[in-house]
């Protein structure tokens, strides 16, 4: 089980969680009549962060004391208490498929909350036993809140860092702390920008007063909502930064350092920033195939791909994922961030020849901890062996931009098989160890001469195998044997398969 990070120096809780907050109540012997101020006076903790969380919730009426006006913030939370607190925090609806619990009295005050939490698969009830008075460990709390909020576990664990231990029973004060943070992280269609700053020539850090909804994060919608002057545009969807409440890394077209940009979000003026002259430090340009090359960057040199910093990817990037503050600092180092390479281009110039524009190959900018975005020459063009090429761009500085092209043998296609009526698996003789299928296509020819085109499904490679999807709404005909031929010279060989 992962250990928690060191205690966050200042994790201040917002004084107000919103007038429309749905209250949740701590479990009490009976309803307290005392004022929030009287209950707050009984708080015994000296921890200012937990005290601030409790007092904020008390002022808003979303946390109550016991009949003796105490909060008992140092007392371990029970599963019954947590069920109600979580359900009320996130306004979880009663489930029509409420789970029957064998150890819960039908008249218990927490029965519906416990049943709903189990039905929603947020809490477990092995063999129908909820164990309402059992305690909850720090890691159990993190998992429950992450699922209820639909947020990455790494961020939720970070919000609790320095408090509850993964294996120790968490207290009511620690639960209040985490739920206060999580409540602020509930997405809102009314989210508004509170700050914007340029990180480098192709990325912004934009902070909102609440996270965006899934619909508002979609690229087409975001591109309409984020409007800049002087031709600046979004180049991909905004990505929520791991560990933050509502800070987004926003990829842009290349900024002009002499321009002050204004940002309008959903029609409302939302701040301004100076265009950045900071280019990304890349270390080397290197040939990959006869028409593709890559640019290398090193995390050890303080350059990190945003895929390791965003909540959407934190689970999939495993040990490579990490959390930075809003200055992109972590563990005493400040990082340059490579935002999305979508729509990026570079210029590659052969010695004594004319410049060529090469386009980024999607989904190749970082894999397995390596930061190697790939760029491909226009269709039909190849690198000439023995010729030196120099790569330049308006968004990066490349320490070693020149390489001499060499002959690289095409990949070897060996077999194929249908995965359904609209997709197939193509296999190579050897594992390329990289996303060399990316952007490639094959042609499928039936015995009667009918042809279909299939394109690689990005990020589908597993060793020697890649998945290709039939294009233009085509379908494989049952019982038909197809011959698979690479389109272009990225691979040699053919393969046959029969559609089921």
C-alpha positions as a Python dict, from the first residue, in 0.01 Angstrom:
ca = {
    (1, 'X'): (0, 0, 0),
    (2, 'X'): (140, 341, -91),
    (3, 'X'): (263, 566, 187),
    (4, 'X'): (125, 916, 221),
    (5, 'X'): (333, 1213, 119),
    (6, 'X'): (468, 1453, 381),
    (7, 'X'): (219, 1685, 541),
    (8, 'X'): (109, 1970, 314),
    (9, 'X'): (239, 2293, 465),
    (10, 'X'): (-75, 2495, 409),
    (11, 'X'): (-393, 2327, 295),
    (12, 'X'): (-639, 2604, 373),
    (13, 'X'): (-1006, 2524, 366),
    (14, 'X'): (-1236, 2772, 194),
    (15, 'X'): (-1450, 2961, 442),
    (16, 'X'): (-1761, 2899, 240),
    (17, 'X'): (-1852, 2591, 42),
    (18, 'X'): (-2149, 2755, -126),
    (19, 'X'): (-2491, 2861, -14),
    (20, 'X'): (-2653, 2575, -200),
    (21, 'X'): (-2449, 2309, -17),
    (22, 'X'): (-2647, 2007, 93),
    (23, 'X'): (-2584, 1964, 469),
    (24, 'X'): (-2455, 1646, 623),
    (25, 'X'): (-2479, 1578, 992),
    (26, 'X'): (-2239, 1406, 1222),
    (27, 'X'): (-2400, 1122, 1412),
    (28, 'X'): (-2544, 1248, 1740),
    (29, 'X'): (-2715, 1091, 2039),
    (30, 'X'): (-2990, 1341, 1969),
    (31, 'X'): (-3019, 1667, 1779),
    (32, 'X'): (-2815, 1947, 1932),
    (33, 'X'): (-2988, 2276, 2003),
    (34, 'X'): (-2666, 2469, 2060),
    (35, 'X'): (-2546, 2733, 1817),
    (36, 'X'): (-2252, 2659, 1584),
    (37, 'X'): (-2043, 2901, 1791),
    (38, 'X'): (-2112, 2701, 2107),
    (39, 'X'): (-2022, 2378, 1935),
    (40, 'X'): (-1708, 2536, 1784),
    (41, 'X'): (-1599, 2642, 2130),
    (42, 'X'): (-1574, 2276, 2224),
    (43, 'X'): (-1323, 2193, 1950),
    (44, 'X'): (-1013, 2068, 2125),
    (45, 'X'): (-772, 2016, 1838),
    (46, 'X'): (-478, 2255, 1802),
    (47, 'X'): (-444, 2169, 1433),
    (48, 'X'): (-548, 2484, 1250),
    (49, 'X'): (-628, 2305, 924),
    (50, 'X'): (-873, 2060, 1083),
    (51, 'X'): (-1017, 2337, 1302),
    (52, 'X'): (-1076, 2556, 997),
    (53, 'X'): (-1253, 2270, 819),
    (54, 'X'): (-1480, 2196, 1115),
    (55, 'X'): (-1562, 2561, 1181),
    (56, 'X'): (-1643, 2621, 816),
    (57, 'X'): (-1881, 2326, 808),
    (58, 'X'): (-2041, 2434, 1135),
    (59, 'X'): (-2102, 2788, 1008),
    (60, 'X'): (-2272, 2648, 701),
    (61, 'X'): (-2485, 2410, 905),
    (62, 'X'): (-2346, 2101, 738),
    (63, 'X'): (-2186, 1958, 1052),
    (64, 'X'): (-2353, 1922, 1392),
    (65, 'X'): (-2220, 1845, 1738),
    (66, 'X'): (-2334, 1583, 1987),
    (67, 'X'): (-2588, 1653, 2260),
    (68, 'X'): (-2308, 1779, 2487),
    (69, 'X'): (-2209, 2030, 2213),
    (70, 'X'): (-1888, 1839, 2139),
    (71, 'X'): (-1763, 1748, 1793),
    (72, 'X'): (-1539, 1467, 1916),
    (73, 'X'): (-1304, 1537, 1630),
    (74, 'X'): (-1038, 1303, 1767),
    (75, 'X'): (-1276, 1008, 1789),
    (76, 'X'): (-1249, 740, 1515),
    (77, 'X'): (-1530, 769, 1264),
    (78, 'X'): (-1765, 471, 1233),
    (79, 'X'): (-1882, 323, 904),
    (80, 'X'): (-2237, 433, 988),
    (81, 'X'): (-2126, 792, 1041),
    (82, 'X'): (-1918, 793, 726),
    (83, 'X'): (-2203, 654, 516),
    (84, 'X'): (-2429, 946, 606),
    (85, 'X'): (-2156, 1210, 586),
    (86, 'X'): (-2048, 1095, 241),
    (87, 'X'): (-2400, 1059, 104),
    (88, 'X'): (-2497, 1407, 221),
    (89, 'X'): (-2172, 1570, 108),
    (90, 'X'): (-2218, 1455, -250),
    (91, 'X'): (-2598, 1466, -250),
    (92, 'X'): (-2615, 1100, -345),
    (93, 'X'): (-2965, 995, -443),
    (94, 'X'): (-3145, 709, -279),
    (95, 'X'): (-3105, 397, -485),
    (96, 'X'): (-3402, 204, -613),
    (97, 'X'): (-3189, -107, -569),
    (98, 'X'): (-3108, -55, -202),
    (99, 'X'): (-2909, -342, -60),
    (100, 'X'): (-3049, -550, 226),
    (101, 'X'): (-2803, -555, 514),
    (102, 'X'): (-2823, -838, 763),
    (103, 'X'): (-2665, -654, 1056),
    (104, 'X'): (-2853, -322, 1023),
    (105, 'X'): (-3177, -261, 1212),
    (106, 'X'): (-3452, -154, 967),
    (107, 'X'): (-3524, 142, 1196),
    (108, 'X'): (-3163, 252, 1238),
    (109, 'X'): (-3104, 618, 1153),
    (110, 'X'): (-2826, 523, 910),
    (111, 'X'): (-3002, 232, 735),
    (112, 'X'): (-3087, 411, 409),
    (113, 'X'): (-2744, 570, 385),
    (114, 'X'): (-2566, 241, 441),
    (115, 'X'): (-2788, 62, 190),
    (116, 'X'): (-2736, 331, -70),
    (117, 'X'): (-2361, 341, -25),
    (118, 'X'): (-2342, -34, -74),
    (119, 'X'): (-2580, -25, -372),
    (120, 'X'): (-2365, 246, -532),
    (121, 'X'): (-2056, 28, -466),
    (122, 'X'): (-1896, 303, -261),
    (123, 'X'): (-1879, 88, 52),
    (124, 'X'): (-1867, -287, 90),
    (125, 'X'): (-2092, -528, 280),
    (126, 'X'): (-1938, -873, 261),
    (127, 'X'): (-2203, -1143, 292),
    (128, 'X'): (-2458, -869, 358),
    (129, 'X'): (-2283, -742, 674),
    (130, 'X'): (-2221, -367, 685),
    (131, 'X'): (-2055, -358, 1028),
    (132, 'X'): (-2186, -8, 1110),
    (133, 'X'): (-1974, 47, 1421),
    (134, 'X'): (-1647, -61, 1264),
    (135, 'X'): (-1379, 202, 1207),
    (136, 'X'): (-1244, 317, 870),
    (137, 'X'): (-877, 332, 770),
    (138, 'X'): (-721, 623, 587),
    (139, 'X'): (-691, 429, 263),
    (140, 'X'): (-1053, 308, 284),
    (141, 'X'): (-1165, 669, 328),
    (142, 'X'): (-960, 780, 27),
    (143, 'X'): (-1106, 507, -193),
    (144, 'X'): (-1465, 587, -87),
    (145, 'X'): (-1428, 961, -147),
    (146, 'X'): (-1250, 911, -480),
    (147, 'X'): (-1531, 689, -608),
    (148, 'X'): (-1806, 920, -480),
    (149, 'X'): (-1640, 1225, -636),
    (150, 'X'): (-1531, 1037, -949),
    (151, 'X'): (-1184, 1180, -895),
    (152, 'X'): (-844, 1015, -921),
    (153, 'X'): (-720, 840, -608),
    (154, 'X'): (-381, 1014, -623),
    (155, 'X'): (-541, 1358, -579),
    (156, 'X'): (-772, 1249, -299),
    (157, 'X'): (-486, 1080, -117),
    (158, 'X'): (-286, 1402, -153),
    (159, 'X'): (-564, 1608, 10),
    (160, 'X'): (-539, 1385, 316),
    (161, 'X'): (-160, 1371, 317),
    (162, 'X'): (-2, 1426, 655),
    (163, 'X'): (-323, 1324, 830),
    (164, 'X'): (-490, 981, 850),
    (165, 'X'): (-255, 689, 798),
    (166, 'X'): (-341, 429, 533),
    (167, 'X'): (-374, 160, 800),
    (168, 'X'): (-491, 360, 1102),
    (169, 'X'): (-853, 438, 1183),
    (170, 'X'): (-930, 795, 1070),
    (171, 'X'): (-1091, 1043, 1305),
    (172, 'X'): (-1403, 1249, 1258),
    (173, 'X'): (-1185, 1560, 1224),
    (174, 'X'): (-982, 1398, 947),
    (175, 'X'): (-1301, 1298, 768),
    (176, 'X'): (-1427, 1657, 796),
    (177, 'X'): (-1101, 1778, 646),
    (178, 'X'): (-1115, 1547, 345),
    (179, 'X'): (-1487, 1593, 279),
    (180, 'X'): (-1443, 1971, 292),
    (181, 'X'): (-1172, 1948, 29),
    (182, 'X'): (-1375, 1704, -180),
    (183, 'X'): (-1687, 1919, -160),
    (184, 'X'): (-1493, 2204, -318),
    (185, 'X'): (-1388, 1964, -594),
    (186, 'X'): (-1743, 1888, -709),
    (187, 'X'): (-1767, 1992, -1079),
    (188, 'X'): (-1989, 2288, -1163),
    (189, 'X'): (-2134, 2411, -1492),
    (190, 'X'): (-2110, 2760, -1338),
    (191, 'X'): (-1734, 2741, -1274),
    (192, 'X'): (-1554, 3069, -1331),
    (193, 'X'): (-1186, 3150, -1379),
    (194, 'X'): (-1005, 3298, -1080),
    (195, 'X'): (-654, 3322, -1227),
    (196, 'X'): (-460, 3258, -1547),
    (197, 'X'): (-88, 3254, -1612),
    (198, 'X'): (143, 3142, -1887),
    (199, 'X'): (366, 2842, -1809),
    (200, 'X'): (560, 2851, -2134),
    (201, 'X'): (504, 2930, -2502),
    (202, 'X'): (245, 2652, -2544),
    (203, 'X'): (77, 2610, -2205),
    (204, 'X'): (-130, 2803, -1952),
    (205, 'X'): (-227, 2728, -1594),
    (206, 'X'): (-591, 2830, -1552),
    (207, 'X'): (-754, 2806, -1209),
    (208, 'X'): (-1131, 2800, -1157),
    (209, 'X'): (-1346, 2837, -847),
    (210, 'X'): (-1472, 2482, -907),
    (211, 'X'): (-1378, 2200, -1145),
    (212, 'X'): (-1535, 2191, -1490),
    (213, 'X'): (-1803, 1941, -1580),
    (214, 'X'): (-1717, 1658, -1817),
    (215, 'X'): (-1911, 1836, -2093),
    (216, 'X'): (-1720, 2160, -2043),
    (217, 'X'): (-1387, 1975, -2060),
    (218, 'X'): (-1461, 1835, -2407),
    (219, 'X'): (-1231, 1987, -2667),
    (220, 'X'): (-1501, 2114, -2902),
    (221, 'X'): (-1686, 2282, -2613),
    (222, 'X'): (-1372, 2417, -2449),
    (223, 'X'): (-1251, 2565, -2776),
    (224, 'X'): (-1576, 2762, -2798),
    (225, 'X'): (-1559, 2870, -2433),
    (226, 'X'): (-1193, 2978, -2423),
    (227, 'X'): (-1155, 3283, -2647),
    (228, 'X'): (-828, 3476, -2682),
    (229, 'X'): (-721, 3778, -2880),
    (230, 'X'): (-447, 3798, -3144),
    (231, 'X'): (-513, 3455, -3294),
    (232, 'X'): (-423, 3245, -2991),
    (233, 'X'): (-630, 2924, -2967),
    (234, 'X'): (-666, 2606, -2764),
    (235, 'X'): (-494, 2311, -2927),
    (236, 'X'): (-643, 2043, -2704),
    (237, 'X'): (-879, 2008, -2409),
    (238, 'X'): (-789, 2154, -2068),
    (239, 'X'): (-656, 1893, -1825),
    (240, 'X'): (-713, 1902, -1449),
    (241, 'X'): (-380, 1901, -1266),
    (242, 'X'): (-330, 1611, -1027),
    (243, 'X'): (-365, 1713, -662),
    (244, 'X'): (-536, 2044, -736),
    (245, 'X'): (-896, 2135, -668),
    (246, 'X'): (-959, 2317, -996),
    (247, 'X'): (-634, 2412, -1171),
    (248, 'X'): (-598, 2314, -1536),
    (249, 'X'): (-304, 2281, -1772),
    (250, 'X'): (-436, 2436, -2094),
    (251, 'X'): (-250, 2372, -2422),
    (252, 'X'): (-240, 2668, -2662),
    (253, 'X'): (-100, 2755, -2999),
    (254, 'X'): (239, 2927, -2980),
    (255, 'X'): (218, 3249, -2780),
    (256, 'X'): (385, 3572, -2889),
    (257, 'X'): (604, 3711, -2609),
    (258, 'X'): (531, 4073, -2701),
    (259, 'X'): (153, 4031, -2678),
    (260, 'X'): (-69, 4078, -2374),
    (261, 'X'): (-350, 3827, -2417),
    (262, 'X'): (-698, 3861, -2274),
    (263, 'X'): (-908, 3554, -2201),
    (264, 'X'): (-1285, 3542, -2228),
    (265, 'X'): (-1452, 3233, -2085),
    (266, 'X'): (-1814, 3157, -2178),
    (267, 'X'): (-1853, 3518, -2286),
    (268, 'X'): (-1718, 3673, -1965),
    (269, 'X'): (-1382, 3857, -1941),
    (270, 'X'): (-1163, 3629, -1729),
    (271, 'X'): (-820, 3783, -1698),
    (272, 'X'): (-510, 3857, -1901),
    (273, 'X'): (-152, 3732, -1923),
    (274, 'X'): (170, 3810, -2103),
    (275, 'X'): (269, 3575, -2382),
    (276, 'X'): (566, 3361, -2282),
    (277, 'X'): (899, 3343, -2462),
    (278, 'X'): (994, 3024, -2271),
    (279, 'X'): (1046, 2735, -2511),
    (280, 'X'): (1060, 2370, -2406),
    (281, 'X'): (1412, 2234, -2359),
    (282, 'X'): (1446, 1922, -2573),
    (283, 'X'): (1774, 1732, -2574),
    (284, 'X'): (1801, 1554, -2907),
    (285, 'X'): (1644, 1482, -3246),
    (286, 'X'): (1669, 1119, -3355),
    (287, 'X'): (1548, 915, -3654),
    (288, 'X'): (1297, 638, -3579),
    (289, 'X'): (1187, 507, -3921),
    (290, 'X'): (1249, 608, -4281),
    (291, 'X'): (986, 882, -4255),
    (292, 'X'): (963, 951, -3879),
    (293, 'X'): (1189, 1108, -3617),
    (294, 'X'): (1147, 1196, -3251),
    (295, 'X'): (1248, 1468, -3007),
    (296, 'X'): (1371, 1362, -2666),
    (297, 'X'): (1324, 1543, -2336),
    (298, 'X'): (1438, 1434, -1991),
    (299, 'X'): (1250, 1452, -1665),
    (300, 'X'): (1586, 1432, -1489),
    (301, 'X'): (1668, 1763, -1659),
    (302, 'X'): (1349, 1923, -1526),
    (303, 'X'): (1123, 1871, -1829),
    (304, 'X'): (808, 1665, -1776),
    (305, 'X'): (523, 1566, -2001),
    (306, 'X'): (186, 1685, -1875),
    (307, 'X'): (61, 1326, -1895),
    (308, 'X'): (245, 1262, -1569),
    (309, 'X'): (84, 1564, -1398),
    (310, 'X'): (-285, 1538, -1489),
    (311, 'X'): (-560, 1366, -1295),
    (312, 'X'): (-701, 1185, -1598),
    (313, 'X'): (-377, 990, -1644),
    (314, 'X'): (-253, 954, -1286),
    (315, 'X'): (-370, 594, -1244),
    (316, 'X'): (-241, 477, -1580),
    (317, 'X'): (104, 634, -1541),
    (318, 'X'): (173, 448, -1217),
    (319, 'X'): (502, 539, -1051),
    (320, 'X'): (574, 799, -1319),
    (321, 'X'): (279, 1015, -1211),
    (322, 'X'): (352, 1295, -967),
    (323, 'X'): (199, 1605, -809),
    (324, 'X'): (327, 1960, -843),
    (325, 'X'): (219, 2287, -691),
    (326, 'X'): (88, 2572, -905),
    (327, 'X'): (447, 2675, -983),
    (328, 'X'): (503, 2323, -1120),
    (329, 'X'): (742, 2246, -836),
    (330, 'X'): (784, 1911, -664),
    (331, 'X'): (1052, 1773, -433),
    (332, 'X'): (1254, 2091, -459),
    (333, 'X'): (1259, 2101, -840),
    (334, 'X'): (1061, 2325, -1074),
    (335, 'X'): (958, 2161, -1400),
    (336, 'X'): (896, 2273, -1753),
    (337, 'X'): (576, 2110, -1872),
    (338, 'X'): (521, 1975, -2221),
    (339, 'X'): (151, 2023, -2286),
    (340, 'X'): (-40, 1836, -2554),
    (341, 'X'): (148, 1791, -2882),
    (342, 'X'): (-180, 1772, -3071),
    (343, 'X'): (-149, 1982, -3391),
    (344, 'X'): (217, 2066, -3320),
    (345, 'X'): (462, 2087, -3607),
    (346, 'X'): (836, 2119, -3646),
    (347, 'X'): (1060, 2206, -3940),
    (348, 'X'): (1320, 1958, -4063),
    (349, 'X'): (1578, 2083, -4312),
    (350, 'X'): (1813, 1857, -4510),
    (351, 'X'): (2167, 1986, -4554),
    (352, 'X'): (2166, 2196, -4869),
    (353, 'X'): (1792, 2141, -4917),
    (354, 'X'): (1458, 2308, -4854),
    (355, 'X'): (1275, 2303, -4518),
    (356, 'X'): (1003, 2041, -4472),
    (357, 'X'): (713, 2066, -4227),
    (358, 'X'): (667, 1752, -4019),
    (359, 'X'): (352, 1689, -3815),
    (360, 'X'): (323, 1532, -3470),
    (361, 'X'): (215, 1167, -3464),
    (362, 'X'): (-73, 1150, -3213),
    (363, 'X'): (-33, 966, -2881),
    (364, 'X'): (343, 926, -2909),
    (365, 'X'): (467, 1203, -2682),
    (366, 'X'): (525, 989, -2373),
    (367, 'X'): (515, 617, -2296),
    (368, 'X'): (662, 416, -2009),
    (369, 'X'): (831, 720, -1861),
    (370, 'X'): (1002, 817, -2188),
    (371, 'X'): (928, 1157, -2340),
    (372, 'X'): (976, 1104, -2713),
    (373, 'X'): (714, 1285, -2925),
    (374, 'X'): (737, 1166, -3283),
    (375, 'X'): (700, 1367, -3603),
    (376, 'X'): (639, 1238, -3955),
    (377, 'X'): (724, 1371, -4298),
    (378, 'X'): (438, 1442, -4542),
    (379, 'X'): (284, 1137, -4708),
    (380, 'X'): (520, 976, -4955),
    (381, 'X'): (837, 1157, -4841),
    (382, 'X'): (1126, 976, -4674),
    (383, 'X'): (1457, 1059, -4514),
    (384, 'X'): (1754, 1009, -4745),
    (385, 'X'): (2027, 788, -4595),
    (386, 'X'): (2356, 969, -4552),
    (387, 'X'): (2199, 1316, -4549),
    (388, 'X'): (2216, 1534, -4236),
    (389, 'X'): (1890, 1689, -4116),
    (390, 'X'): (1837, 1971, -3865),
    (391, 'X'): (1512, 2008, -3670),
    (392, 'X'): (1382, 2345, -3545),
    (393, 'X'): (1051, 2464, -3401),
    (394, 'X'): (884, 2776, -3263),
    (395, 'X'): (790, 2602, -2936),
    (396, 'X'): (1113, 2422, -2837),
    (397, 'X'): (1489, 2460, -2815),
    (398, 'X'): (1674, 2143, -2916),
    (399, 'X'): (2022, 2096, -2772),
    (400, 'X'): (2128, 1846, -3041),
    (401, 'X'): (1898, 1915, -3336),
    (402, 'X'): (2094, 1743, -3615),
    (403, 'X'): (2109, 1377, -3713),
    (404, 'X'): (2232, 1188, -4019),
    (405, 'X'): (1966, 968, -4173),
    (406, 'X'): (2036, 599, -4212),
    (407, 'X'): (1862, 303, -4367),
    (408, 'X'): (1610, 154, -4126),
    (409, 'X'): (1440, -165, -4235),
    (410, 'X'): (1060, -154, -4241),
    (411, 'X'): (866, -346, -3980),
    (412, 'X'): (775, -703, -4079),
    (413, 'X'): (405, -790, -4089),
    (414, 'X'): (349, -1160, -4015),
    (415, 'X'): (-16, -1232, -3932),
    (416, 'X'): (-362, -1088, -3879),
    (417, 'X'): (-691, -1196, -3729),
    (418, 'X'): (-1041, -1051, -3706),
    (419, 'X'): (-1151, -909, -3370),
    (420, 'X'): (-1505, -843, -3488),
    (421, 'X'): (-1675, -717, -3799),
    (422, 'X'): (-1508, -374, -3780),
    (423, 'X'): (-1160, -440, -3641),
    (424, 'X'): (-862, -670, -3672),
    (425, 'X'): (-535, -742, -3498),
    (426, 'X'): (-214, -704, -3699),
    (427, 'X'): (102, -872, -3571),
    (428, 'X'): (469, -801, -3639),
    (429, 'X'): (766, -1036, -3642),
    (430, 'X'): (925, -850, -3349),
    (431, 'X'): (809, -618, -3073),
    (432, 'X'): (903, -266, -3192),
    (433, 'X'): (916, -153, -2831),
    (434, 'X'): (750, 173, -2924),
    (435, 'X'): (439, 320, -3083),
    (436, 'X'): (559, 255, -3440),
    (437, 'X'): (208, 150, -3549),
    (438, 'X'): (89, 504, -3478),
    (439, 'X'): (-71, 679, -3773),
    (440, 'X'): (-37, 375, -4000),
    (441, 'X'): (-296, 203, -4219),
    (442, 'X'): (-343, -130, -4395),
    (443, 'X'): (-551, -231, -4694),
    (444, 'X'): (-777, -537, -4683),
    (445, 'X'): (-848, -708, -5015),
    (446, 'X'): (-1109, -979, -5063),
    (447, 'X'): (-1086, -1249, -5336),
    (448, 'X'): (-1338, -1061, -5552),
    (449, 'X'): (-1123, -747, -5544),
    (450, 'X'): (-1324, -546, -5290),
    (451, 'X'): (-1102, -331, -5070),
    (452, 'X'): (-1132, -193, -4722),
    (453, 'X'): (-901, 46, -4538),
    (454, 'X'): (-817, 2, -4170),
    (455, 'X'): (-629, 247, -3947),
    (456, 'X'): (-434, 181, -3630),
    (457, 'X'): (-623, 245, -3307),
    (458, 'X'): (-396, 473, -3110),
    (459, 'X'): (-237, 329, -2796),
    (460, 'X'): (-370, -22, -2867),
    (461, 'X'): (-32, -188, -2914),
    (462, 'X'): (54, -481, -2689),
    (463, 'X'): (399, -614, -2776),
    (464, 'X'): (398, -722, -3137),
    (465, 'X'): (23, -669, -3183),
    (466, 'X'): (-179, -363, -3279),
    (467, 'X'): (-551, -313, -3336),
    (468, 'X'): (-671, -162, -3665),
    (469, 'X'): (-1025, -30, -3722),
    (470, 'X'): (-1205, -53, -4054),
    (471, 'X'): (-1276, 295, -4192),
    (472, 'X'): (-1573, 465, -4364),
    (473, 'X'): (-1830, 249, -4185),
    (474, 'X'): (-1701, -61, -4361),
    (475, 'X'): (-1755, -411, -4224),
    (476, 'X'): (-1580, -742, -4271),
    (477, 'X'): (-1791, -997, -4458),
    (478, 'X'): (-1843, -1317, -4267),
    (479, 'X'): (-1658, -1613, -4420),
    (480, 'X'): (-1445, -1395, -4645),
    (481, 'X'): (-1067, -1433, -4654),
    (482, 'X'): (-883, -1101, -4665),
    (483, 'X'): (-526, -1020, -4763),
    (484, 'X'): (-369, -750, -4547),
    (485, 'X'): (-116, -516, -4708),
    (486, 'X'): (57, -218, -4542),
    (487, 'X'): (-27, 120, -4695),
    (488, 'X'): (308, 282, -4768),
    (489, 'X'): (648, 139, -4688),
    (490, 'X'): (623, 140, -4307),
    (491, 'X'): (608, -242, -4311),
    (492, 'X'): (691, -530, -4544),
    (493, 'X'): (496, -848, -4598),
    (494, 'X'): (132, -947, -4620),
    (495, 'X'): (-101, -1159, -4410),
    (496, 'X'): (-434, -1331, -4459),
    (497, 'X'): (-725, -1397, -4226),
    (498, 'X'): (-1085, -1512, -4250),
    (499, 'X'): (-1366, -1305, -4107),
    (500, 'X'): (-1583, -1512, -3872),
}
